[in-house]
């Protein structure tokens, strides 16, 4: 199992109990790893510095107890931000109607990058229905290499207020 997935599995229960959900964990660097944890509140309210501090204290304690990194490591906590990555299948259902960029592992009709609107997510076929240049694509979740929301006026109007 990839280390970022192991960390997600290890940290998720504690963060869920605290009212947070992990969006993504990334590992960067060589000898001194940087562990980037992107999280959001379960109540979908805006993340604050205090939220990041709480997550940092808990994650740091758990990482130290499990002794995952033999050397020093850096820990960074952040919110998903306005150009939120779409990582889980549930993200596509939650953000149906939103504009997004999607990159695929393999060519679809001669291209790998698409900019358009998420129409819906089909949980049976595990496909994203995506409006792109006056056509609808069905992209298998397993074919998506990278995706993120696009900052638009409509998206900003849907965001929770601080």
OpenMM code with the backbone's topology and positions (N, CA, C; nanometers):
from openmm import Vec3, app, unit

residues = "UNK UNK UNK UNK UNK UNK UNK UNK UNK UNK UNK UNK UNK UNK UNK UNK UNK UNK UNK UNK UNK UNK UNK UNK UNK UNK UNK UNK UNK UNK UNK UNK UNK UNK UNK UNK UNK UNK UNK UNK UNK UNK UNK UNK UNK UNK UNK UNK UNK UNK UNK UNK UNK UNK UNK UNK UNK UNK UNK UNK UNK UNK UNK UNK UNK UNK UNK UNK UNK UNK UNK UNK UNK UNK UNK UNK UNK UNK UNK UNK UNK UNK UNK UNK UNK UNK UNK UNK UNK UNK UNK UNK UNK UNK UNK UNK UNK UNK UNK UNK UNK UNK UNK UNK UNK UNK UNK UNK UNK UNK UNK UNK UNK UNK UNK UNK UNK UNK UNK UNK UNK UNK UNK UNK UNK UNK UNK UNK UNK UNK UNK UNK UNK UNK UNK UNK UNK UNK UNK UNK UNK UNK UNK UNK UNK UNK UNK UNK UNK UNK UNK UNK UNK UNK UNK UNK UNK UNK UNK UNK UNK UNK".split()
positions = [
    Vec3(0.0849, -0.1184, 0.0000),
    Vec3(0.0000, 0.0000, 0.0000),
    Vec3(0.0892, 0.1243, 0.0000),
    Vec3(0.0560, 0.2192, -0.0842),
    Vec3(0.1306, 0.3440, -0.0937),
    Vec3(0.1285, 0.4162, 0.0414),
    Vec3(0.2398, 0.4794, 0.0777),
    Vec3(0.2532, 0.5420, 0.2088),
    Vec3(0.1458, 0.6483, 0.2342),
    Vec3(0.1130, 0.7287, 0.1335),
    Vec3(0.0092, 0.8312, 0.1547),
    Vec3(-0.1255, 0.7661, 0.1871),
    Vec3(-0.1542, 0.6515, 0.1258),
    Vec3(-0.2786, 0.5793, 0.1585),
    Vec3(-0.2733, 0.5222, 0.2994),
    Vec3(-0.1571, 0.4725, 0.3411),
    Vec3(-0.1393, 0.4223, 0.4771),
    Vec3(-0.1636, 0.5335, 0.5781),
    Vec3(-0.1068, 0.6507, 0.5496),
    Vec3(-0.1229, 0.7643, 0.6400),
    Vec3(-0.2687, 0.8068, 0.6485),
    Vec3(-0.3365, 0.8079, 0.5344),
    Vec3(-0.4783, 0.8437, 0.5333),
    Vec3(-0.5573, 0.7467, 0.6197),
    Vec3(-0.5311, 0.6191, 0.6025),
    Vec3(-0.6004, 0.5160, 0.6803),
    Vec3(-0.5712, 0.5304, 0.8300),
    Vec3(-0.4483, 0.5636, 0.8619),
    Vec3(-0.4078, 0.5780, 1.0015),
    Vec3(-0.4674, 0.7034, 1.0665),
    Vec3(-0.4680, 0.8156, 0.9952),
    Vec3(-0.5095, 0.9431, 1.0531),
    Vec3(-0.6597, 0.9693, 1.0457),
    Vec3(-0.7268, 0.9115, 0.9477),
    Vec3(-0.8686, 0.9418, 0.9245),
    Vec3(-0.9597, 0.9223, 1.0456),
    Vec3(-0.9515, 0.8090, 1.1168),
    Vec3(-1.0454, 0.7918, 1.2289),
    Vec3(-1.0377, 0.9033, 1.3333),
    Vec3(-0.9167, 0.9428, 1.3704),
    Vec3(-0.9014, 1.0494, 1.4700),
    Vec3(-0.9534, 1.1829, 1.4178),
    Vec3(-0.9207, 1.2129, 1.2925),
    Vec3(-0.9665, 1.3408, 1.2371),
    Vec3(-1.1178, 1.3421, 1.2188),
    Vec3(-1.1759, 1.2297, 1.1793),
    Vec3(-1.3227, 1.2224, 1.1676),
    Vec3(-1.3886, 1.2477, 1.3024),
    Vec3(-1.3322, 1.1886, 1.4091),
    Vec3(-1.3852, 1.2113, 1.5442),
    Vec3(-1.3788, 1.3592, 1.5832),
    Vec3(-1.2811, 1.4293, 1.5286),
    Vec3(-1.2644, 1.5723, 1.5582),
    Vec3(-1.3512, 1.6609, 1.4681),
    Vec3(-1.4154, 1.6011, 1.3655),
    Vec3(-1.5003, 1.6796, 1.2765),
    Vec3(-1.4345, 1.7199, 1.1456),
    Vec3(-1.3280, 1.6475, 1.1068),
    Vec3(-1.2560, 1.6798, 0.9834),
    Vec3(-1.2461, 1.5567, 0.8937),
    Vec3(-1.2320, 1.5825, 0.7647),
    Vec3(-1.2154, 1.4762, 0.6667),
    Vec3(-1.0902, 1.5056, 0.5849),
    Vec3(-1.0093, 1.4037, 0.5629),
    Vec3(-0.8896, 1.4200, 0.4815),
    Vec3(-0.9300, 1.4226, 0.3348),
    Vec3(-0.8873, 1.5239, 0.2642),
    Vec3(-0.9099, 1.5331, 0.1200),
    Vec3(-0.7973, 1.4601, 0.0484),
    Vec3(-0.6721, 1.4877, 0.0906),
    Vec3(-0.5569, 1.4264, 0.0250),
    Vec3(-0.4353, 1.4393, 0.1156),
    Vec3(-0.3482, 1.3387, 0.1109),
    Vec3(-0.2178, 1.3470, 0.1757),
    Vec3(-0.1127, 1.3296, 0.0670),
    Vec3(-0.0178, 1.4228, 0.0636),
    Vec3(0.0930, 1.4158, -0.0322),
    Vec3(0.2240, 1.4101, 0.0452),
    Vec3(0.3192, 1.3368, -0.0101),
    Vec3(0.4531, 1.3286, 0.0487),
    Vec3(0.5526, 1.3872, -0.0502),
    Vec3(0.6360, 1.4793, -0.0018),
    Vec3(0.7351, 1.5451, -0.0859),
    Vec3(0.8716, 1.5362, -0.0202),
    Vec3(0.9750, 1.5523, -0.0994),
    Vec3(1.1093, 1.5623, -0.0453),
    Vec3(1.1864, 1.4330, -0.0443),
    Vec3(1.3129, 1.4440, -0.0032),
    Vec3(1.4037, 1.3305, 0.0005),
    Vec3(1.4237, 1.2788, 0.1409),
    Vec3(1.5385, 1.3143, 0.2014),
    Vec3(1.5690, 1.2658, 0.3358),
    Vec3(1.4706, 1.3183, 0.4399),
    Vec3(1.4391, 1.4452, 0.4314),
    Vec3(1.3406, 1.5031, 0.5225),
    Vec3(1.2093, 1.5162, 0.4451),
    Vec3(1.1149, 1.4308, 0.4769),
    Vec3(0.9861, 1.4294, 0.4085),
    Vec3(0.8993, 1.5458, 0.4549),
    Vec3(0.8222, 1.5999, 0.3617),
    Vec3(0.7176, 1.6947, 0.3945),
    Vec3(0.5858, 1.6219, 0.3760),
    Vec3(0.5082, 1.6146, 0.4824),
    Vec3(0.3777, 1.5497, 0.4794),
    Vec3(0.2737, 1.6616, 0.4682),
    Vec3(0.2083, 1.6682, 0.3536),
    Vec3(0.1049, 1.7693, 0.3319),
    Vec3(-0.0317, 1.7037, 0.3503),
    Vec3(-0.1061, 1.7533, 0.4469),
    Vec3(-0.2408, 1.7025, 0.4721),
    Vec3(-0.3399, 1.8111, 0.4341),
    Vec3(-0.4247, 1.7808, 0.3380),
    Vec3(-0.5312, 1.8710, 0.2965),
    Vec3(-0.6597, 1.8156, 0.3576),
    Vec3(-0.7272, 1.8983, 0.4363),
    Vec3(-0.8472, 1.8523, 0.5068),
    Vec3(-0.9569, 1.9564, 0.4986),
    Vec3(-1.0779, 1.9121, 0.5285),
    Vec3(-1.1919, 2.0041, 0.5347),
    Vec3(-1.2815, 1.9652, 0.6506),
    Vec3(-1.3618, 2.0582, 0.6920),
    Vec3(-1.4545, 2.0348, 0.8023),
    Vec3(-1.5719, 1.9507, 0.7535),
    Vec3(-1.6198, 1.8611, 0.8390),
    Vec3(-1.7351, 1.7785, 0.8030),
    Vec3(-1.8622, 1.8617, 0.7892),
    Vec3(-1.8701, 1.9727, 0.8634),
    Vec3(-1.9881, 2.0592, 0.8534),
    Vec3(-1.9799, 2.1534, 0.7333),
    Vec3(-1.8718, 2.1433, 0.6569),
    Vec3(-1.8460, 2.2198, 0.5339),
    Vec3(-1.8275, 2.3688, 0.5578),
    Vec3(-1.8112, 2.4095, 0.6840),
    Vec3(-1.7784, 2.5490, 0.7131),
    Vec3(-1.6344, 2.5742, 0.6677),
    Vec3(-1.6001, 2.7001, 0.6510),
    Vec3(-1.4646, 2.7356, 0.6077),
    Vec3(-1.3627, 2.6943, 0.7128),
    Vec3(-1.2486, 2.6441, 0.6666),
    Vec3(-1.1388, 2.6079, 0.7558),
    Vec3(-1.0731, 2.7347, 0.8093),
    Vec3(-1.0323, 2.7299, 0.9346),
    Vec3(-0.9630, 2.8424, 0.9966),
    Vec3(-0.8222, 2.7986, 1.0366),
    Vec3(-0.7417, 2.8941, 1.0766),
    Vec3(-0.6085, 2.8631, 1.1262),
    Vec3(-0.6185, 2.7719, 1.2492),
    Vec3(-0.7161, 2.7971, 1.3346),
    Vec3(-0.7357, 2.7131, 1.4541),
    Vec3(-0.7655, 2.5680, 1.4145),
    Vec3(-0.8437, 2.5480, 1.3076),
    Vec3(-0.8706, 2.4121, 1.2592),
    Vec3(-0.7404, 2.3446, 1.2172),
    Vec3(-0.6585, 2.4162, 1.1418),
    Vec3(-0.5309, 2.3603, 1.0948),
    Vec3(-0.4388, 2.3270, 1.2123),
    Vec3(-0.4404, 2.4130, 1.3154),
    Vec3(-0.3576, 2.3870, 1.4331),
    Vec3(-0.4021, 2.2606, 1.5058),
    Vec3(-0.5341, 2.2410, 1.5207),
    Vec3(-0.5867, 2.1195, 1.5860),
    Vec3(-0.5456, 1.9943, 1.5091),
    Vec3(-0.5616, 1.9990, 1.3794),
    Vec3(-0.5247, 1.8844, 1.2957),
    Vec3(-0.3747, 1.8583, 1.3073),
    Vec3(-0.2959, 1.9642, 1.3060),
    Vec3(-0.1510, 1.9508, 1.3147),
    Vec3(-0.1094, 1.8825, 1.4443),
    Vec3(-0.1649, 1.9245, 1.5571),
    Vec3(-0.1287, 1.8650, 1.6862),
    Vec3(-0.1624, 1.7156, 1.6890),
    Vec3(-0.2811, 1.6813, 1.6414),
    Vec3(-0.3241, 1.5407, 1.6422),
    Vec3(-0.2417, 1.4567, 1.5456),
    Vec3(-0.2248, 1.5059, 1.4228),
    Vec3(-0.1494, 1.4302, 1.3229),
    Vec3(-0.0044, 1.4123, 1.3672),
    Vec3(0.0551, 1.5163, 1.4214),
    Vec3(0.1931, 1.5094, 1.4672),
    Vec3(0.2086, 1.4037, 1.5761),
    Vec3(0.1189, 1.4031, 1.6722),
    Vec3(0.1251, 1.3043, 1.7807),
    Vec3(0.1122, 1.1619, 1.7267),
    Vec3(0.0179, 1.1412, 1.6353),
    Vec3(-0.0018, 1.0072, 1.5783),
    Vec3(0.1185, 0.9629, 1.4944),
    Vec3(0.1737, 1.0534, 1.4154),
    Vec3(0.2911, 1.0200, 1.3348),
    Vec3(0.4118, 0.9877, 1.4226),
    Vec3(0.4270, 1.0611, 1.5327),
    Vec3(0.5387, 1.0355, 1.6231),
    Vec3(0.5240, 0.9006, 1.6938),
    Vec3(0.4023, 0.8675, 1.7372),
    Vec3(0.3778, 0.7400, 1.8051),
    Vec3(0.4033, 0.6230, 1.7109),
    Vec3(0.3570, 0.6345, 1.5876),
    Vec3(0.3723, 0.5261, 1.4897),
    Vec3(0.5143, 0.5187, 1.4338),
    Vec3(0.5932, 0.6247, 1.4540),
    Vec3(0.7323, 0.6306, 1.4091),
    Vec3(0.7470, 0.5920, 1.2615),
    Vec3(0.6639, 0.6541, 1.1779),
    Vec3(0.6608, 0.6253, 1.0339),
    Vec3(0.7896, 0.6715, 0.9651),
    Vec3(0.8400, 0.7870, 1.0077),
    Vec3(0.9565, 0.8457, 0.9413),
    Vec3(1.0784, 0.8326, 1.0321),
    Vec3(1.1826, 0.7621, 0.9879),
    Vec3(1.3009, 0.7415, 1.0721),
    Vec3(1.3770, 0.8715, 1.0992),
    Vec3(1.3706, 0.9654, 1.0066),
    Vec3(1.4375, 1.0946, 1.0233),
    Vec3(1.3331, 1.2004, 1.0566),
    Vec3(1.3761, 1.3238, 1.0545),
    Vec3(1.2830, 1.4355, 1.0742),
    Vec3(1.1821, 1.4389, 0.9599),
    Vec3(1.0688, 1.5021, 0.9860),
    Vec3(0.9711, 1.5273, 0.8806),
    Vec3(0.9079, 1.6632, 0.9067),
    Vec3(0.8539, 1.7217, 0.8020),
    Vec3(0.7825, 1.8492, 0.8122),
    Vec3(0.6348, 1.8172, 0.7929),
    Vec3(0.5496, 1.8870, 0.8627),
    Vec3(0.4061, 1.8653, 0.8525),
    Vec3(0.3401, 1.9951, 0.8094),
    Vec3(0.2618, 1.9883, 0.7022),
    Vec3(0.1877, 2.1047, 0.6526),
    Vec3(0.0396, 2.0686, 0.6482),
    Vec3(-0.0432, 2.1535, 0.7026),
    Vec3(-0.1876, 2.1327, 0.7022),
    Vec3(-0.2509, 2.2471, 0.6236),
    Vec3(-0.3458, 2.2137, 0.5360),
    Vec3(-0.4143, 2.3185, 0.4602),
    Vec3(-0.5575, 2.2769, 0.4304),
    Vec3(-0.6337, 2.3755, 0.3895),
    Vec3(-0.7693, 2.3487, 0.3404),
    Vec3(-0.7578, 2.3208, 0.1903),
    Vec3(-0.8634, 2.2661, 0.1298),
    Vec3(-0.8573, 2.2395, -0.0141),
    Vec3(-0.8451, 2.3646, -0.0995),
    Vec3(-0.8904, 2.4778, -0.0505),
    Vec3(-0.8802, 2.6020, -0.1263),
    Vec3(-0.9810, 2.6105, -0.2395),
    Vec3(-0.9717, 2.7167, -0.3162),
    Vec3(-1.0699, 2.7415, -0.4220),
    Vec3(-1.0501, 2.6539, -0.5440),
    Vec3(-0.9279, 2.6089, -0.5674),
    Vec3(-0.9053, 2.5178, -0.6796),
    Vec3(-0.8927, 2.3751, -0.6251),
    Vec3(-0.9947, 2.3360, -0.5523),
    Vec3(-0.9998, 2.2111, -0.4785),
    Vec3(-0.9756, 2.0906, -0.5682),
    Vec3(-0.8828, 2.0030, -0.5276),
    Vec3(-0.8657, 1.8808, -0.6055),
    Vec3(-0.9849, 1.7875, -0.5865),
    Vec3(-1.0168, 1.7143, -0.6890),
    Vec3(-1.1219, 1.6134, -0.6836),
    Vec3(-1.0505, 1.4792, -0.6748),
    Vec3(-1.0583, 1.4160, -0.5602),
    Vec3(-0.9775, 1.2983, -0.5322),
    Vec3(-1.0613, 1.1719, -0.5200),
    Vec3(-1.1724, 1.1828, -0.4482),
    Vec3(-1.2568, 1.0661, -0.4212),
    Vec3(-1.3760, 1.0635, -0.5147),
    Vec3(-1.4338, 0.9470, -0.5309),
    Vec3(-1.5529, 0.9344, -0.6145),
    Vec3(-1.6645, 1.0261, -0.5635),
    Vec3(-1.6792, 1.0345, -0.4320),
    Vec3(-1.7850, 1.1174, -0.3730),
    Vec3(-1.7692, 1.2654, -0.4083),
    Vec3(-1.6470, 1.3095, -0.4376),
    Vec3(-1.6245, 1.4496, -0.4745),
    Vec3(-1.7029, 1.4867, -0.6007),
    Vec3(-1.7133, 1.3926, -0.6941),
    Vec3(-1.7812, 1.4213, -0.8209),
    Vec3(-1.9323, 1.4330, -0.8017),
    Vec3(-1.9885, 1.3561, -0.7098),
    Vec3(-2.1310, 1.3707, -0.6777),
    Vec3(-2.1548, 1.5030, -0.6049),
    Vec3(-2.0696, 1.5304, -0.5070),
    Vec3(-2.0847, 1.6517, -0.4262),
    Vec3(-2.0747, 1.7785, -0.5107),
    Vec3(-1.9865, 1.7786, -0.6097),
    Vec3(-1.9629, 1.8988, -0.6882),
    Vec3(-2.0260, 1.8932, -0.8274),
    Vec3(-2.1282, 1.8089, -0.8431),
    Vec3(-2.2027, 1.8063, -0.9698),
    Vec3(-2.2563, 1.9472, -0.9962),
    Vec3(-2.2437, 1.9918, -1.1206),
    Vec3(-2.2852, 2.1268, -1.1578),
    Vec3(-2.1711, 2.2269, -1.1539),
    Vec3(-2.0558, 2.1859, -1.1023),
    Vec3(-1.9406, 2.2756, -1.0924),
    Vec3(-1.8482, 2.2598, -1.2129),
    Vec3(-1.7771, 2.3682, -1.2442),
    Vec3(-1.6769, 2.3645, -1.3501),
    Vec3(-1.5498, 2.2993, -1.2964),
    Vec3(-1.4837, 2.2227, -1.3842),
    Vec3(-1.3643, 2.1505, -1.3414),
    Vec3(-1.2700, 2.1273, -1.4587),
    Vec3(-1.1463, 2.0948, -1.4237),
    Vec3(-1.0465, 2.0468, -1.5196),
    Vec3(-1.0205, 1.9021, -1.4841),
    Vec3(-1.0185, 1.8167, -1.5849),
    Vec3(-0.9904, 1.6748, -1.5639),
    Vec3(-0.8802, 1.6327, -1.6602),
    Vec3(-0.7824, 1.5602, -1.6076),
    Vec3(-0.6786, 1.4989, -1.6902),
    Vec3(-0.6935, 1.3479, -1.6787),
    Vec3(-0.6803, 1.2789, -1.7922),
    Vec3(-0.6974, 1.1341, -1.7943),
    Vec3(-0.5638, 1.0634, -1.8179),
    Vec3(-0.5610, 0.9377, -1.7828),
    Vec3(-0.4408, 0.8566, -1.8020),
    Vec3(-0.4161, 0.8284, -1.9495),
    Vec3(-0.5251, 0.8072, -2.0250),
    Vec3(-0.5150, 0.7735, -2.1673),
    Vec3(-0.5998, 0.8704, -2.2492),
    Vec3(-0.5687, 0.8809, -2.3765),
    Vec3(-0.6440, 0.9683, -2.4671),
    Vec3(-0.7908, 0.9284, -2.4744),
    Vec3(-0.8745, 1.0295, -2.4768),
    Vec3(-1.0171, 1.0135, -2.5066),
    Vec3(-1.0430, 1.1056, -2.6245),
    Vec3(-1.0804, 1.0505, -2.7343),
    Vec3(-1.1008, 1.1284, -2.8567),
    Vec3(-0.9788, 1.2153, -2.8896),
    Vec3(-0.8595, 1.1606, -2.8677),
    Vec3(-0.7369, 1.2298, -2.9065),
    Vec3(-0.6823, 1.3304, -2.8070),
    Vec3(-0.7391, 1.3356, -2.6865),
    Vec3(-0.6855, 1.4285, -2.5876),
    Vec3(-0.6964, 1.3723, -2.4467),
    Vec3(-0.6193, 1.4344, -2.3572),
    Vec3(-0.6161, 1.3907, -2.2173),
    Vec3(-0.6633, 1.4984, -2.1196),
    Vec3(-0.6757, 1.6214, -2.1653),
    Vec3(-0.7138, 1.7325, -2.0769),
    Vec3(-0.8481, 1.7892, -2.1203),
    Vec3(-0.9342, 1.8073, -2.0214),
    Vec3(-1.0691, 1.8545, -2.0488),
    Vec3(-1.1081, 1.9616, -1.9475),
    Vec3(-1.1765, 2.0627, -1.9964),
    Vec3(-1.2256, 2.1708, -1.9120),
    Vec3(-1.3748, 2.1819, -1.9401),
    Vec3(-1.4561, 2.1680, -1.8371),
    Vec3(-1.6006, 2.1717, -1.8570),
    Vec3(-1.6757, 2.1650, -1.7254),
    Vec3(-1.7928, 2.1021, -1.7289),
    Vec3(-1.8804, 2.0976, -1.6117),
    Vec3(-1.9092, 1.9531, -1.5729),
    Vec3(-1.9000, 1.9261, -1.4434),
    Vec3(-1.9375, 1.7945, -1.3921),
    Vec3(-2.0898, 1.7873, -1.3927),
    Vec3(-2.1448, 1.6929, -1.4667),
    Vec3(-2.2897, 1.6776, -1.4724),
    Vec3(-2.3406, 1.5891, -1.3600),
    Vec3(-2.2764, 1.4722, -1.3443),
    Vec3(-2.3145, 1.3811, -1.2365),
    Vec3(-2.2098, 1.2720, -1.2260),
    Vec3(-2.2194, 1.1963, -1.1180),
    Vec3(-2.1337, 1.0799, -1.1002),
    Vec3(-2.2236, 0.9576, -1.0908),
    Vec3(-2.1954, 0.8572, -1.1712),
    Vec3(-2.2731, 0.7336, -1.1713),
    Vec3(-2.2034, 0.6320, -1.0816),
    Vec3(-2.2633, 0.6046, -0.9657),
    Vec3(-2.2027, 0.5144, -0.8681),
    Vec3(-2.2053, 0.3687, -0.9128),
    Vec3(-2.2929, 0.3340, -1.0063),
    Vec3(-2.3021, 0.1962, -1.0554),
    Vec3(-2.1880, 0.1669, -1.1531),
    Vec3(-2.1670, 0.2579, -1.2474),
    Vec3(-2.0632, 0.2363, -1.3496),
    Vec3(-1.9308, 0.3038, -1.3137),
    Vec3(-1.9294, 0.3798, -1.2042),
    Vec3(-1.8095, 0.4525, -1.1595),
    Vec3(-1.7565, 0.5444, -1.2694),
    Vec3(-1.8495, 0.6223, -1.3274),
    Vec3(-1.8112, 0.7158, -1.4327),
    Vec3(-1.8578, 0.8572, -1.3993),
    Vec3(-1.7773, 0.9523, -1.4440),
    Vec3(-1.8105, 1.0940, -1.4318),
    Vec3(-1.8728, 1.1359, -1.5638),
    Vec3(-1.9924, 1.1930, -1.5570),
    Vec3(-2.0559, 1.2503, -1.6763),
    Vec3(-2.0137, 1.3961, -1.6782),
    Vec3(-1.9510, 1.4357, -1.7890),
    Vec3(-1.8810, 1.5632, -1.7962),
    Vec3(-1.9178, 1.6349, -1.9245),
    Vec3(-1.9657, 1.7584, -1.9126),
    Vec3(-1.9988, 1.8396, -2.0303),
    Vec3(-1.8727, 1.9110, -2.0757),
    Vec3(-1.8398, 1.8904, -2.2029),
    Vec3(-1.7159, 1.9437, -2.2568),
    Vec3(-1.7397, 1.9842, -2.4017),
    Vec3(-1.7222, 2.1138, -2.4319),
    Vec3(-1.7375, 2.1650, -2.5687),
    Vec3(-1.8613, 2.1095, -2.6396),
    Vec3(-1.9771, 2.1338, -2.5821),
    Vec3(-2.1064, 2.0930, -2.6399),
    Vec3(-2.1222, 1.9425, -2.6575),
    Vec3(-2.0483, 1.8646, -2.5831),
    Vec3(-2.0682, 1.7199, -2.5849),
    Vec3(-2.0608, 1.6667, -2.4425),
    Vec3(-2.1140, 1.5482, -2.4227),
    Vec3(-2.1066, 1.4856, -2.2911),
    Vec3(-2.0128, 1.3662, -2.2988),
    Vec3(-1.9134, 1.3688, -2.2103),
    Vec3(-1.8202, 1.2572, -2.1999),
    Vec3(-1.8551, 1.1755, -2.0766),
    Vec3(-1.8315, 1.0473, -2.0846),
    Vec3(-1.8396, 0.9619, -1.9672),
    Vec3(-1.6986, 0.9121, -1.9424),
    Vec3(-1.6410, 0.9556, -1.8322),
    Vec3(-1.5021, 0.9241, -1.8005),
    Vec3(-1.5002, 0.8303, -1.6808),
    Vec3(-1.4399, 0.7134, -1.6981),
    Vec3(-1.4276, 0.6183, -1.5876),
    Vec3(-1.3423, 0.6807, -1.4776),
    Vec3(-1.3860, 0.6664, -1.3527),
    Vec3(-1.3108, 0.7215, -1.2407),
    Vec3(-1.1663, 0.6708, -1.2418),
    Vec3(-1.1478, 0.5458, -1.2767),
    Vec3(-1.0140, 0.4855, -1.2789),
    Vec3(-0.9239, 0.5457, -1.3871),
    Vec3(-0.9808, 0.6168, -1.4834),
    Vec3(-0.9036, 0.6800, -1.5914),
    Vec3(-0.8593, 0.8218, -1.5572),
    Vec3(-0.9082, 0.8764, -1.4469),
    Vec3(-0.8753, 1.0148, -1.4109),
    Vec3(-0.7428, 1.0170, -1.3360),
    Vec3(-0.6468, 1.0913, -1.3901),
    Vec3(-0.5169, 1.1023, -1.3238),
    Vec3(-0.5120, 1.2233, -1.2310),
    Vec3(-0.5846, 1.3282, -1.2668),
    Vec3(-0.5820, 1.4517, -1.1891),
    Vec3(-0.7070, 1.5316, -1.2233),
    Vec3(-0.7661, 1.5934, -1.1217),
    Vec3(-0.8834, 1.6781, -1.1462),
    Vec3(-0.8942, 1.7827, -1.0358),
    Vec3(-0.9481, 1.8982, -1.0730),
    Vec3(-0.9698, 2.0028, -0.9733),
    Vec3(-1.0854, 2.0920, -1.0171),
    Vec3(-1.1462, 2.1558, -0.9181),
    Vec3(-1.2514, 2.2525, -0.9466),
    Vec3(-1.1894, 2.3791, -1.0030),
    Vec3(-1.2684, 2.4513, -1.0793),
    Vec3(-1.2247, 2.5798, -1.1336),
    Vec3(-1.2953, 2.6916, -1.0590),
    Vec3(-1.2233, 2.7978, -1.0345),
    Vec3(-1.2779, 2.9144, -0.9667),
    Vec3(-1.3695, 2.9891, -1.0631),
    Vec3(-1.4974, 2.9945, -1.0311),
    Vec3(-1.5946, 3.0704, -1.1101),
    Vec3(-1.6814, 3.1501, -1.0137),
    Vec3(-1.7561, 3.2461, -1.0648),
    Vec3(-1.8477, 3.3230, -0.9794),
    Vec3(-1.9508, 3.2320, -0.9152),
    Vec3(-2.0032, 3.1361, -0.9916),
    Vec3(-2.1033, 3.0427, -0.9390),
    Vec3(-2.0444, 2.9610, -0.8249),
    Vec3(-1.9214, 2.9126, -0.8425),
    Vec3(-1.8565, 2.8342, -0.7377),
    Vec3(-1.8386, 2.9177, -0.6122),
    Vec3(-1.7955, 3.0410, -0.6272),
    Vec3(-1.7714, 3.1274, -0.5110),
    Vec3(-1.9007, 3.1571, -0.4356),
    Vec3(-2.0126, 3.1679, -0.5047),
    Vec3(-2.1398, 3.1952, -0.4398),
    Vec3(-2.1862, 3.0767, -0.3549),
    Vec3(-2.1405, 2.9550, -0.3886),
    Vec3(-2.1796, 2.8344, -0.3151),
    Vec3(-2.0945, 2.8104, -0.1913),
    Vec3(-1.9831, 2.8828, -0.1759),
    Vec3(-1.8885, 2.8562, -0.0682),
    Vec3(-1.9422, 2.9080, 0.0648),
    Vec3(-1.9099, 2.8338, 0.1755),
    Vec3(-1.9531, 2.8787, 0.3082),
    Vec3(-1.8853, 3.0092, 0.3453),
    Vec3(-1.9570, 3.0895, 0.4185),
    Vec3(-1.9033, 3.2189, 0.4642),
    Vec3(-1.8268, 3.1985, 0.5946),
    Vec3(-1.7238, 3.2800, 0.6147),
    Vec3(-1.6444, 3.2735, 0.7395),
    Vec3(-1.7184, 3.3388, 0.8516),
] * unit.nanometer
topology = app.Topology()
chain = topology.addChain("A")
for resn in residues:
    res = topology.addResidue(resn, chain)
    for name in ("N", "CA", "C"):
        topology.addAtom(name, app.Element.getBySymbol(name[0]), res)
